[in-house]
Every structure is written in C-alpha cells, then in structure tokens.
Amino acid sequence: MTLSIRESTAQDAPEAPTYAQAMEVRGAERILFVSGQIPVRRDGTVPATFAEQAEVAWSNVLAQLRAARMTVDNLVKVTIFLSDRKYIDEYRRTRDAALGGRRIGLTTIITGIFDEGWLLEIEAIAAA
C-alpha cells in the first residue's frame, strides 16, 4: 500500500481555519515521534526574540525529520508549547512559514516551559 497522509474533517464538526482537525495515515511503514524541540542552536545559544527562537525550534524539528529521511510532507501532528499567549500571532506566522502552507493536525498549549529562557517548544509526529 502506498503512503497516504490526508486531512480528514468531520462534516458535523467546526472547521479549523489554519490547521487540520484530523489527519488520516494509510500505508505507513515508519512513524517518527519527535521529542520537544527547543529554541537552542547547536552551539548552545538561545536567540533573544520569539521569532528567532521559533525559527530555531522549527529548524530543529526539520533536522530530526531529515535524519529520519522525512520532510514536512510527512508531518501528521505537531504540538506547540508557548510560554505566553502574547506570542500567538508571531507563532502562527513562523509556523505557517515552516510548514509552507501545509495543513496538519496542531495543538497549541500555553504553559510554563522547562527553561525560563525558552519561549516555546515543538514536538511532532511524522509518518513514512
């Protein structure tokens, strides 16, 4: 069976404007669970601004996908942990840029982050 990852939206549930309410995966041989990726560069530095931190965290997610021979096209579900809801608009912009307009399953949680210097963390599930 060929891999198929597609959006699946119930007709009697509300539609989400920028993400998929549900994703269906068929024919997958591998599933990748990406632990929370933090806004820390390989050299250990943490950018000062939210936008830069988001770019680094997404870059780390993409690096994990590449290591498993996957791309954003393989993403099924992403959970983003934000340190403060004031970052929501900026987070949406950086998310949309990282995903290139792809609609996938998303959950956003406003919470305390492990390190107070980190403004977000991103975990993901991908299939191939």
Stockholm file with secondary structure:
# STOCKHOLM 1.0

chainA/1-128         MTLSIRESTAQDAPEAPTYAQAMEVRGAERILFVSGQIPVRRDGTVPATFAEQAEVAWSNVLAQLRAARMTVDNLVKVTIFLSDRKYIDEYRRTRDAALGGRRIGLTTIITGIFDEGWLLEIEAIAAA
#=GR chainA/1-128 SS CCCEEEECCCTTSCCCSSSBSCEEEESCSCEEEEEEECSCCTTSCCCSSHHHHHHHHHHHHHHHHHHTTCCGGGEEEEEEEESCGGGHHHHHHHHHHHHTTCCCEEEEEECCCSSTTCCEEEEEEEEC
#=GC SS_cons         CCCEEEECCCTTSCCCSSSBSCEEEESCSCEEEEEEECSCCTTSCCCSSHHHHHHHHHHHHHHHHHHTTCCGGGEEEEEEEESCGGGHHHHHHHHHHHHTTCCCEEEEEECCCSSTTCCEEEEEEEEC
//
